[in-house]
Every structure is written in structure tokens, then in C-alpha cells.
Amino acid sequence: MTPEKWSLGVTGTADAEFTDIRGRAIAAGRIHAIRAAVLGIRKALLSTPREFGEPLRHFRAMRMTVRSAAMLPLYIEFGVHDDQPMVVIRRFRWMSAPDE
């Protein structure tokens, strides 16, 4: 059996949140930690998104489960479509203060 090829999208809100986090991380000299977390998150979302993190809620009409996950220092919320190999990141949060 061939593994599924997942598509990965980002909402405008999540994109803006990540842009802010990236800017603060650069200013605080923490961009390497953010970059490592993003690479790990991306790998998990493109390989096993239905197992990554914890389910928060299911939207029956959209046929999508919203899940949350953390890969320090980032927290994300993302939707995984029930039938299609599609993932959408809807929220990014920096779990620690930039000066830590």
C-alpha cells in the first residue's frame, strides 16, 4: 500500500501568528528553536496527522477534526479532513516568553 500524500495549508490567522512569532524569535535570538520545532511539526503533519497531538473537537459538516499539539517551544491547532489527505494549521502559539 502506498502512503498517503498529505497537503498542508495555513490559515491567514495562523500565518500572521507565525510571522509575529518568527520576528520575536529573531529579536530574542531564539530562531533556531522555532525552526527546529517547525520542521518537526511539518514532518508529523505530513506523515501522521491523525495521530499527532490530541483531538479537540469534530466538525461533522466540514468532515474535519481539530487537533492540538506541542513541539516545544510551539503549540499549534490544526484540522485534519476525515476523507481527504488534507491538513490546515489554524493557530500558532509560542509557549514560552521570548526572553526565556
Steps between C-alpha positions, in 0.01 A plus 500: 500500500629847407512756784263795472640823361370771733441861400578764762337841517513792742218742579565872473472532877757227562731653240481838677559335839805317366639816339474672839664206680779487242573872542508475879719188481751675275511798736549270800761281329269195520435441131685166503257356758203621295647362177562158659144487635352599163697228321381239751139619479509499121637145494226377735223680310612360166539144625264421791266794564217283632730370774693823575378690803157471661153542351310809617174482306341363187308708249260260333386740225861576403605135550802621692652432842684783673804380694760673716866417541814643650856470387693729728501791488194505268135404549276453196140424420424337168214337315521159337240416236312173557516376140764701316873505583479868595631685807445869581689680778264745668704630796863547608604596852840547659487305826780690675585863531755623243750595771509153661 
